[in-house]
Amino acid sequence: MSNLHHRFWPKGFPKTLYVPETSLCYNLEVAAARYPERPAIIFYDTIITYRQLKEEVDALAGFLQQRFGVRKGDRVLLMSQNCPQFVIAYYAILRADAVVVPVNVMCTSHEVEHYVSDSGAAAAIVGQERYGEIEPCIRDGALSKVLVVRYGEYLTAPTDLNVPEAVQEPEREIAHPAAVKWSQAMAAGLRPEPPAAGKDDLSVLPYTSGTTGQPKGCMHTHGTIMTVIVSTSTWRGLTADSVFLSVAPMFHLLGMQNGMNMPILLGATIVMLTRWDRHNAAVLIERYRASVWGAPPAMLLDFFANPEVEQFDLSSLGLVFGGGAAMPDAVAGMLKDKFGLVYNEGYGMTETASGTHTTPLHRPKRQCLGVPTFGVDSRVVDPVTLEEMPTRQVGEIVTHAAQVMKGYWNNPKANEEAFVTIDGKRFLRTGDLGYVDEDGYFFMCDRLKRMINVSGFKVWPAEVENAMYSHPAIHEACIIAAKDEKRGEAVKAVLVLKPGNCKAVSEETIIDWCRERMAAYKVPRIVRFVDQLPKSSTGKILWRALQEVEDGAAHQAP
């Protein structure tokens, strides 16, 4: 283990932290006792206080226990867009000593069936616009109880914001004995049993697709989730007076941890959007003096590409951070020069409850994962021999930390592949390739299986993408591998151009521009322009989807 980064450790910070040995729902209890009338959630100008949030969590927990028969350790699916009900449902499931199974609202019924059958969930809480994706599981008896959410129930104050259709939608009639309306559950006025779950009990079972096979459930306890939010809030100096702009989806670990669990730990305010809307985001930052924003680079790229953004007062925004993909250097420079913001990059996975590495605020580096935070032992090793690599030599990142999941749910084979023992410690194999510099900072090269092999030369797509973002006409870039008879593989660039550049830029001019800035083997031999790139619900570019299309086309070619 390298401790080079300890030379730049924030002054006054310990190397490890004492993390509360309580459950996540106890964080809400403490916040409500300390700040009962403070806004916990601001939802399109409707304010929900911590007192109200705690009362509704207790009421729903009682309903889940007494009417849905939820018991300690039971799994409950939660499939909803960002809304107050998501927060209430999440903490009510925990308050009932059960386990949250967060599901992406974009999932199909086939995918939902896998989550239900694999997790063994018997109950679900779902936004009414996605009820149809849950219904097959009700019909075949896999789900016995479903609570249906109408987002607009919590829109009680007048607003001039752009309210999405899903929030404005009137209540749908769902005639099935297994389905219960949210309003009915809250009106029951039931009280939960005394809490029994502790730090070592399962709390959240998020699913991750990985590179192959069916999605796998990551077993996270109250302790693994708690470790990250305590560590991150301490590292970044956040307090109860912080105001969080929470627009990343909460069913994903980035939004869940940084937009919900962390502010509740602190007793801070969550300013929430159901759907990403860059105009709404700018209005909310100005109106509620938002100071903290966790977002993937793609979301920030869209926000600051808004030609009207400079008309808003964004001076309250002091911390912008995220991960999931490297922030293009050109964009980071624009944020610093025009808005005085330093994008604080970090690194984590679903398997690590979001965060293991963060860049020190007092000594940032661009295009950097950061350094291992409190109590984290991360190393770069040879993927085959597991020997630790020298400084600046590329290898696989492995991590040992308190926030690492306990394992994959009911999947011993995946666990055998995911974990290795080094120096008597259990390390998670991340599948990410990177290196450590002479200061102990970690840098990402690419995914282990994403490397492009051009005539024996290794090309890391992320490196080429980052270079291409400095082209004045390129808005977004994704690099994939194309089959090449001579070289084995060739570099292909799939690009979205900035408005007004379609006629002025050609494939040839892009290739010529790249030749001047990178080694010949890294230069894209193929350039394709598209109107948009496929993205996940969190704004991450889905390179694998483009690669699969490319591979399919190559397979069909004569």
C-alpha positions as CSV (number, residue, x, y, z in Angstrom):
1,M,0.0,0.0,0.0
2,S,1.3,3.4,-1.0
3,N,1.0,6.3,1.5
4,L,2.4,8.9,-0.8
5,H,-0.9,10.9,-0.6
6,H,-0.5,11.3,3.2
7,R,1.9,14.2,2.4
8,F,-1.1,16.1,1.1
9,W,-3.7,14.9,3.6
10,P,-6.0,17.8,4.8
11,K,-4.5,19.3,8.0
12,G,-6.3,18.3,11.2
13,F,-8.0,15.3,9.6
14,P,-7.4,11.8,11.1
15,K,-6.5,8.9,8.7
16,T,-9.5,6.9,9.8
17,L,-12.9,8.0,11.2
18,Y,-15.2,6.7,13.9
19,V,-18.4,6.0,12.0
20,P,-21.7,5.9,14.0
21,E,-22.8,2.4,14.8
22,T,-26.5,3.2,14.4
23,S,-28.9,2.6,11.5
24,L,-29.5,5.1,8.7
25,C,-33.1,5.8,9.8
26,Y,-31.6,7.0,13.2
27,N,-30.0,9.8,11.2
28,L,-33.5,11.1,10.3
29,E,-34.6,10.8,13.9
30,V,-31.7,12.9,15.0
31,A,-32.2,15.5,12.3
32,A,-35.9,15.8,13.1
33,A,-35.2,16.3,16.8
34,R,-32.5,18.9,16.1
35,Y,-34.2,20.8,13.3
36,P,-37.9,20.0,13.3
37,E,-39.0,23.1,11.3
38,R,-36.0,23.3,8.9
39,P,-36.9,22.5,5.3
40,A,-35.8,18.9,4.7
41,I,-37.1,18.8,1.1
42,I,-38.0,21.6,-1.3
43,F,-40.1,20.1,-4.2
44,Y,-40.9,22.5,-6.9
45,D,-41.4,25.2,-4.2
46,T,-43.3,23.0,-1.9
47,I,-41.5,22.7,1.5
48,I,-41.5,19.6,3.7
49,T,-40.0,20.0,7.1
50,Y,-37.9,17.5,9.0
51,R,-40.8,17.1,11.5
52,Q,-43.2,16.2,8.7
53,L,-40.7,13.9,7.0
54,K,-40.2,12.0,10.2
55,E,-43.9,11.7,10.8
56,E,-44.6,10.4,7.4
57,V,-41.7,7.9,7.4
58,D,-43.1,6.5,10.7
59,A,-46.6,6.3,9.3
60,L,-45.5,4.4,6.2
61,A,-43.2,2.1,8.2
62,G,-46.2,1.1,10.3
63,F,-48.3,0.5,7.2
64,L,-45.6,-1.7,5.7
65,Q,-45.3,-3.8,8.8
66,Q,-49.0,-4.1,9.7
67,R,-50.7,-4.1,6.3
68,F,-48.0,-5.4,3.9
69,G,-46.5,-7.8,6.5
70,V,-43.0,-6.6,6.0
71,R,-40.5,-8.0,8.5
72,K,-36.9,-7.6,9.3
73,G,-34.6,-8.4,6.4
74,D,-37.5,-8.5,3.8
75,R,-36.7,-6.9,0.5
76,V,-39.0,-4.1,-0.9
77,L,-38.6,-2.8,-4.4
78,L,-38.6,1.0,-4.8
79,M,-39.1,2.2,-8.4
80,S,-39.7,5.9,-8.5
81,Q,-38.4,9.1,-9.9
82,N,-37.0,11.8,-7.5
83,C,-39.9,13.0,-5.3
84,P,-40.7,13.3,-1.6
85,Q,-42.3,9.9,-1.6
86,F,-39.0,8.3,-2.7
87,V,-37.3,9.7,0.4
88,I,-40.2,8.8,2.6
89,A,-40.4,5.3,1.2
90,Y,-36.7,4.7,1.4
91,Y,-36.5,5.6,5.0
92,A,-39.8,3.9,5.9
93,I,-38.5,0.6,4.5
94,L,-35.4,1.0,6.6
95,R,-37.5,2.0,9.6
96,A,-39.4,-1.2,9.1
97,D,-36.1,-3.0,9.4
98,A,-36.3,-4.1,5.8
99,V,-34.0,-3.7,2.8
100,V,-34.5,-1.2,-0.1
101,V,-34.1,-2.6,-3.6
102,P,-33.8,0.5,-5.7
103,V,-34.8,0.1,-9.4
104,N,-34.1,2.4,-12.3
105,V,-37.4,3.8,-13.6
106,M,-36.3,3.2,-17.1
107,C,-36.3,-0.6,-16.6
108,T,-38.6,-2.8,-18.6
109,S,-41.0,-5.3,-17.2
110,H,-38.5,-8.1,-18.1
111,E,-35.8,-6.5,-16.1
112,V,-38.1,-5.8,-13.2
113,E,-39.0,-9.5,-13.2
114,H,-35.3,-10.4,-12.7
115,Y,-35.0,-7.9,-9.8
116,V,-38.1,-9.4,-8.1
117,S,-37.2,-13.0,-8.6
118,D,-33.5,-12.6,-7.7
119,S,-34.0,-10.4,-4.6
120,G,-37.0,-12.4,-3.4
121,A,-39.0,-9.2,-2.8
122,A,-42.7,-9.7,-2.0
123,A,-43.7,-6.0,-2.0
124,A,-43.0,-2.9,-4.1
125,I,-43.4,0.8,-4.1
126,V,-43.7,2.3,-7.6
127,G,-44.5,5.5,-9.4
128,Q,-47.9,5.2,-11.0
129,E,-46.4,5.9,-14.5
130,R,-44.3,2.7,-14.1
131,Y,-47.0,0.5,-12.7
132,G,-47.3,-1.3,-16.0
133,E,-43.7,-2.6,-15.6
134,I,-44.6,-4.0,-12.2
135,E,-47.9,-5.5,-13.1
136,P,-46.6,-8.8,-14.6
137,C,-45.0,-9.6,-11.3
138,I,-48.4,-9.1,-9.6
139,R,-50.2,-11.3,-12.0
140,D,-47.8,-14.2,-11.7
141,G,-47.9,-13.9,-7.9
142,A,-44.2,-12.8,-7.5
143,L,-45.3,-9.6,-5.8
144,S,-48.2,-9.8,-3.4
145,K,-48.4,-6.1,-2.4
146,V,-47.7,-2.9,-4.3
147,L,-48.0,0.7,-3.1
148,V,-48.6,3.2,-6.0
149,V,-47.2,6.7,-5.9
150,R,-48.6,9.8,-7.5
151,Y,-45.9,12.5,-7.5
152,G,-48.2,15.4,-7.7
153,E,-49.7,14.7,-4.2
154,Y,-46.7,16.5,-2.7
155,L,-47.0,19.5,-5.0
156,T,-49.0,21.8,-2.8
157,A,-47.5,25.3,-3.3
158,P,-47.8,27.5,-6.4
159,T,-44.7,27.4,-8.6
160,D,-43.4,29.0,-11.8
161,L,-41.0,26.2,-12.5
162,N,-41.3,23.8,-15.4
163,V,-43.2,20.9,-13.8
164,P,-42.8,17.7,-15.7
165,E,-45.8,15.7,-16.9
166,A,-45.1,12.9,-14.5
167,V,-45.7,15.3,-11.6
168,Q,-48.7,16.9,-13.1
169,E,-50.4,13.6,-14.0
170,P,-53.7,13.0,-12.3
171,E,-54.3,9.9,-10.2
172,R,-54.8,6.8,-12.2
173,E,-57.3,4.2,-11.3
174,I,-55.6,0.9,-10.7
175,A,-58.1,-1.9,-10.0
176,H,-56.2,-4.7,-8.4
177,P,-56.6,-6.0,-4.9
178,A,-52.8,-6.1,-4.4
179,A,-52.4,-2.4,-5.3
180,V,-52.8,0.3,-2.6
181,K,-52.7,4.1,-3.2
182,W,-50.1,6.1,-1.3
183,S,-52.8,8.4,0.2
184,Q,-54.6,5.3,1.7
185,A,-51.4,4.2,3.3
186,M,-50.7,7.6,4.9
187,A,-54.3,8.0,6.1
188,A,-54.1,4.7,8.0
189,G,-52.1,6.4,10.7
190,L,-50.3,3.3,11.8
191,R,-47.2,3.3,14.1
192,P,-44.1,1.1,13.5
193,E,-42.7,-1.4,15.9
194,P,-39.5,-0.4,17.8
195,P,-36.5,-0.3,15.4
196,A,-34.4,-3.5,15.5
197,A,-31.9,-3.1,12.6
198,G,-28.3,-2.3,13.3
199,K,-25.1,-1.4,11.4
200,D,-24.4,-4.9,10.3
201,D,-27.9,-5.6,8.9
202,L,-28.6,-5.3,5.2
203,S,-30.1,-1.9,4.3
204,V,-29.9,-1.5,0.5
205,L,-29.6,-4.0,-2.4
206,P,-28.8,-2.0,-5.5
207,Y,-28.2,-3.9,-8.7
208,T,-25.3,-3.4,-11.0
209,S,-25.0,-4.8,-14.5
210,G,-21.2,-5.2,-14.7
211,T,-19.8,-6.3,-18.1
212,T,-21.6,-9.6,-18.6
213,G,-24.6,-11.6,-17.4
214,Q,-27.6,-10.7,-15.4
215,P,-27.5,-7.7,-13.0
216,K,-26.2,-8.6,-9.6
217,G,-27.4,-7.3,-6.2
218,C,-24.8,-5.6,-4.1
219,M,-25.3,-6.3,-0.4
220,H,-24.9,-3.1,1.6
221,T,-25.5,-2.8,5.3
222,H,-26.4,0.3,7.3
223,G,-22.7,0.4,8.1
224,T,-21.3,0.4,4.6
225,I,-23.7,3.1,3.5
226,M,-23.1,5.2,6.6
227,T,-19.3,5.0,6.1
228,V,-19.5,6.8,2.8
229,I,-21.8,9.6,3.8
230,V,-19.9,10.3,7.0
231,S,-16.5,10.2,5.2
232,T,-17.7,12.4,2.3
233,S,-19.4,15.0,4.4
234,T,-16.3,15.3,6.6
235,W,-13.8,15.4,3.7
236,R,-15.8,18.1,2.0
237,G,-16.6,20.2,5.1
238,L,-20.4,20.0,4.7
239,T,-22.7,21.1,7.5
240,A,-26.4,21.3,8.5
241,D,-26.5,24.7,6.7
242,S,-25.5,23.3,3.4
243,V,-28.2,23.4,0.7
244,F,-28.0,20.4,-1.7
245,L,-29.2,20.6,-5.3
246,S,-30.5,17.0,-5.7
247,V,-31.1,16.3,-9.4
248,A,-29.2,13.1,-10.0
249,P,-31.6,10.1,-9.8
250,M,-31.9,8.8,-6.2
251,F,-32.3,5.2,-7.4
252,H,-28.6,5.4,-8.4
253,L,-25.9,5.6,-5.7
254,L,-24.6,9.0,-6.8
255,G,-28.0,10.7,-6.2
256,M,-28.9,8.4,-3.3
257,Q,-25.8,9.0,-1.2
258,N,-25.0,12.6,-2.2
259,G,-28.5,14.0,-2.8
260,M,-30.4,12.2,0.0
261,N,-28.6,10.2,2.6
262,M,-25.8,12.8,3.2
263,P,-28.1,15.8,3.7
264,I,-30.3,13.8,6.0
265,L,-27.2,12.8,8.0
266,L,-26.4,16.5,8.4
267,G,-30.0,17.8,8.8
268,A,-29.4,19.9,5.7
269,T,-31.9,20.9,3.0
270,I,-32.6,18.9,-0.2
271,V,-33.7,21.0,-3.2
272,M,-35.2,18.4,-5.5
273,L,-36.1,17.9,-9.2
274,T,-38.0,14.9,-10.5
275,R,-36.5,15.2,-14.0
276,W,-33.3,17.0,-15.1
277,D,-34.1,20.5,-16.4
278,R,-31.2,22.9,-16.7
279,H,-33.5,26.0,-16.5
280,N,-35.2,24.7,-13.3
281,A,-31.7,23.9,-11.9
282,A,-30.5,27.4,-12.4
283,V,-33.7,28.9,-10.9
284,L,-33.4,26.7,-7.9
285,I,-29.7,27.5,-7.3
286,E,-30.5,31.2,-7.3
287,R,-33.9,31.0,-5.4
288,Y,-32.8,28.8,-2.5
289,R,-29.1,29.6,-2.5
290,A,-28.0,26.1,-3.2
291,S,-24.4,25.6,-2.1
292,V,-23.7,21.9,-2.9
293,W,-24.3,20.0,-6.2
294,G,-23.3,16.4,-6.9
295,A,-23.6,15.7,-10.6
296,P,-22.1,13.6,-13.3
297,P,-20.0,15.5,-15.9
298,A,-22.6,15.1,-18.6
299,M,-25.2,16.9,-16.5
300,L,-22.8,19.8,-15.8
301,L,-21.8,20.0,-19.5
302,D,-25.5,20.5,-20.4
303,F,-26.1,23.0,-17.6
304,F,-23.2,25.3,-18.5
305,A,-23.9,24.9,-22.2
306,N,-27.2,26.8,-21.6
307,P,-26.7,30.2,-23.3
308,E,-28.8,31.8,-20.6
309,V,-26.9,30.4,-17.6
310,E,-24.9,33.6,-17.0
311,Q,-28.2,35.5,-16.4
312,F,-28.6,33.6,-13.1
313,D,-27.0,34.3,-9.7
314,L,-25.0,31.2,-9.1
315,S,-22.7,32.8,-6.4
316,S,-24.0,30.5,-3.6
317,L,-22.7,27.4,-5.4
318,G,-19.4,26.6,-3.6
319,L,-19.0,22.9,-4.2
320,V,-19.6,21.0,-7.4
321,F,-18.5,17.3,-7.4
322,G,-19.2,14.0,-8.9
323,G,-17.8,11.0,-10.7
324,G,-18.8,8.1,-13.0
325,A,-16.7,9.6,-15.8
326,A,-13.8,12.0,-16.0
327,M,-14.6,15.6,-16.4
328,P,-13.2,16.8,-19.7
329,D,-10.2,19.1,-19.1
330,A,-11.6,21.8,-21.4
331,V,-14.9,21.9,-19.5
332,A,-13.1,21.9,-16.1
333,G,-11.1,24.9,-17.3
334,M,-14.3,26.7,-18.4
335,L,-15.9,26.2,-15.0
336,K,-12.8,27.6,-13.2
337,D,-12.3,30.6,-15.5
338,K,-15.9,31.7,-16.0
339,F,-17.6,30.6,-12.8
340,G,-14.8,30.2,-10.3
341,L,-15.8,26.6,-9.6
342,V,-13.3,23.7,-9.2
343,Y,-15.0,20.4,-10.1
344,N,-14.2,18.1,-7.2
345,E,-13.8,14.6,-8.8
346,G,-14.2,11.4,-6.9
347,Y,-14.4,7.7,-7.5
348,G,-16.6,4.9,-6.4
349,M,-18.8,2.1,-7.5
350,T,-22.2,0.6,-6.7
351,E,-20.1,-2.1,-4.9
352,T,-18.5,0.5,-2.7
353,A,-21.7,2.5,-1.8
354,S,-20.4,5.3,-4.1
355,G,-17.2,6.7,-2.7
356,T,-13.7,5.5,-1.9
357,H,-11.5,8.2,-3.5
358,T,-11.8,12.0,-3.5
359,T,-9.5,14.8,-4.6
360,P,-8.3,17.0,-1.7
361,L,-10.1,20.4,-1.9
362,H,-7.0,22.3,-1.0
363,R,-4.9,20.5,-3.7
364,P,-7.0,19.4,-6.6
365,K,-5.8,17.7,-9.8
366,R,-7.9,17.5,-13.0
367,Q,-8.8,14.3,-14.6
368,C,-8.1,12.6,-11.3
369,L,-9.9,10.1,-9.2
370,G,-8.4,11.6,-6.1
371,V,-6.7,9.9,-3.2
372,P,-8.0,7.0,-0.9
373,T,-10.1,8.6,1.8
374,F,-10.5,7.7,5.5
375,G,-9.5,4.1,6.1
376,V,-9.4,3.1,2.5
377,D,-6.5,0.9,1.2
378,S,-6.4,1.1,-2.6
379,R,-3.7,-0.3,-4.8
380,V,-2.9,-0.7,-8.5
381,V,-2.0,-4.3,-9.3
382,D,-1.1,-6.5,-12.2
383,P,-4.5,-8.0,-13.2
384,V,-2.9,-11.5,-13.5
385,T,-0.2,-11.7,-10.8
386,L,-1.8,-9.2,-8.4
387,E,1.6,-7.7,-7.8
388,E,1.5,-4.0,-6.9
389,M,2.6,-1.8,-9.9
390,P,5.2,0.9,-9.7
391,T,4.3,4.5,-9.8
392,R,2.7,5.6,-13.1
393,Q,2.4,2.0,-14.3
394,V,-1.1,1.0,-15.4
395,G,-2.8,-1.9,-13.6
396,E,-6.2,-2.8,-12.1
397,I,-7.4,-0.8,-9.1
398,V,-8.3,-3.0,-6.1
399,T,-9.9,-1.6,-2.9
400,H,-10.2,-2.7,0.7
401,A,-12.5,-0.5,2.8
402,A,-15.4,-0.5,5.3
403,Q,-17.8,0.7,2.6
404,V,-17.1,-2.3,0.3
405,M,-20.2,-4.4,-0.1
406,K,-20.5,-7.7,1.8
407,G,-20.8,-9.5,-1.5
408,Y,-23.2,-10.1,-4.4
409,W,-26.6,-11.4,-3.4
410,N,-26.9,-15.2,-3.8
411,N,-24.1,-15.3,-6.3
412,P,-21.0,-17.1,-4.9
413,K,-19.5,-17.5,-8.4
414,A,-19.5,-13.7,-8.8
415,N,-18.0,-13.2,-5.4
416,E,-15.1,-15.6,-6.2
417,E,-14.3,-13.5,-9.3
418,A,-14.8,-10.1,-7.5
419,F,-12.7,-10.6,-4.4
420,V,-9.0,-11.4,-3.9
421,T,-6.9,-11.6,-0.8
422,I,-3.7,-9.5,-0.6
423,D,-1.5,-9.3,2.5
424,G,-4.3,-11.0,4.5
425,K,-6.9,-8.4,3.4
426,R,-10.0,-8.9,1.3
427,F,-9.9,-6.6,-1.7
428,L,-12.5,-5.8,-4.3
429,R,-11.4,-6.1,-7.9
430,T,-12.9,-3.0,-9.5
431,G,-12.2,-3.9,-13.2
432,D,-10.9,-0.4,-13.7
433,L,-7.5,0.3,-15.1
434,G,-5.5,3.1,-13.6
435,Y,-2.2,4.3,-12.1
436,V,-0.9,6.2,-9.1
437,D,1.3,9.2,-9.7
438,E,4.3,10.3,-7.6
439,D,2.0,12.2,-5.2
440,G,-0.2,9.2,-4.5
441,Y,-3.1,10.4,-6.6
442,F,-5.1,7.8,-8.6
443,F,-5.9,8.3,-12.3
444,M,-8.3,6.2,-14.4
445,C,-7.2,4.9,-17.8
446,D,-10.3,2.9,-18.7
447,R,-12.3,-0.2,-18.0
448,L,-10.3,-3.5,-18.1
449,K,-12.4,-4.8,-20.9
450,R,-12.6,-1.5,-22.9
451,M,-9.0,-1.2,-24.1
452,I,-8.6,-1.0,-27.9
453,N,-5.7,-2.9,-29.4
454,V,-4.3,-1.2,-32.5
455,S,-1.5,-3.3,-34.0
456,G,-0.4,-4.3,-30.5
457,F,-0.6,-0.7,-29.2
458,K,-3.0,-0.1,-26.3
459,V,-5.4,2.7,-26.7
460,W,-7.5,3.9,-23.7
461,P,-10.7,5.4,-25.1
462,A,-11.1,7.8,-22.1
463,E,-7.7,9.4,-23.0
464,V,-8.8,10.0,-26.6
465,E,-12.2,11.3,-25.5
466,N,-10.6,13.8,-23.2
467,A,-8.4,15.2,-25.9
468,M,-11.3,15.5,-28.3
469,Y,-13.3,17.7,-25.9
470,S,-10.8,20.5,-26.4
471,H,-12.0,20.7,-30.1
472,P,-14.1,23.9,-30.2
473,A,-16.9,22.2,-32.3
474,I,-17.3,19.0,-30.2
475,H,-20.0,18.8,-27.6
476,E,-19.8,15.1,-26.7
477,A,-17.5,12.3,-27.7
478,C,-17.5,8.5,-27.3
479,I,-14.6,6.3,-28.5
480,I,-15.2,2.7,-29.4
481,A,-13.3,-0.1,-31.2
482,A,-13.9,-0.9,-34.9
483,K,-12.7,-4.1,-36.6
484,D,-9.7,-3.5,-38.9
485,E,-8.2,-6.3,-41.1
486,K,-4.7,-4.9,-40.9
487,R,-4.5,-3.6,-37.3
488,G,-7.0,-5.9,-35.6
489,E,-8.9,-3.0,-34.2
490,A,-9.1,0.7,-35.1
491,V,-10.3,3.7,-33.2
492,K,-13.8,5.0,-34.0
493,A,-15.1,8.4,-32.7
494,V,-18.9,8.9,-32.3
495,L,-19.4,12.6,-31.9
496,V,-22.1,15.2,-31.1
497,L,-21.3,18.6,-32.5
498,K,-22.2,21.9,-30.9
499,P,-25.1,23.7,-32.6
500,G,-24.1,25.6,-35.8
501,N,-21.0,23.4,-36.5
502,C,-22.5,20.7,-38.7
503,K,-21.5,22.2,-42.0
504,A,-18.2,23.7,-40.9
505,V,-16.8,20.4,-39.6
506,S,-16.2,17.1,-41.5
507,E,-14.8,13.7,-40.7
508,E,-11.6,14.6,-42.4
509,T,-11.1,17.9,-40.5
510,I,-11.6,16.0,-37.2
511,I,-9.1,13.3,-38.1
512,D,-6.6,16.0,-39.2
513,W,-7.0,17.8,-36.0
514,C,-6.4,14.6,-34.0
515,R,-3.3,13.8,-35.9
516,E,-1.7,17.1,-34.7
517,R,-2.4,16.3,-31.1
518,M,-2.0,12.5,-30.5
519,A,0.1,9.5,-31.5
520,A,-0.9,8.1,-34.9
521,Y,-2.2,4.8,-33.4
522,K,-4.6,6.8,-31.2
523,V,-6.1,8.9,-34.0
524,P,-9.6,7.9,-34.9
525,R,-9.7,6.3,-38.4
526,I,-13.5,6.5,-38.5
527,V,-15.6,9.4,-37.4
528,R,-19.4,9.4,-37.1
529,F,-21.6,12.3,-36.3
530,V,-24.9,11.7,-34.4
531,D,-27.5,14.0,-32.9
532,Q,-27.2,12.4,-29.4
533,L,-25.3,9.7,-27.6
534,P,-27.1,7.0,-25.6
535,K,-27.0,7.7,-21.9
536,S,-28.0,6.1,-18.6
537,S,-30.5,7.8,-16.4
538,T,-27.6,9.4,-14.5
539,G,-26.2,11.0,-17.6
540,K,-23.3,8.5,-18.1
541,I,-22.5,7.8,-21.8
542,L,-23.4,4.2,-22.6
543,W,-20.2,3.3,-24.6
544,R,-21.0,-0.4,-24.3
545,A,-24.3,0.1,-26.2
546,L,-22.4,1.8,-29.1
547,Q,-19.8,-0.9,-29.0
548,E,-22.4,-3.6,-29.2
549,V,-24.0,-2.0,-32.3
550,E,-20.5,-1.7,-33.9
551,D,-19.7,-5.3,-33.1
552,G,-23.1,-6.4,-34.5
553,A,-22.5,-4.5,-37.8
554,A,-19.1,-6.0,-38.2
555,H,-20.4,-9.5,-37.6
556,Q,-23.1,-9.0,-40.3
557,A,-20.7,-7.5,-42.9
558,P,-19.8,-9.9,-45.8
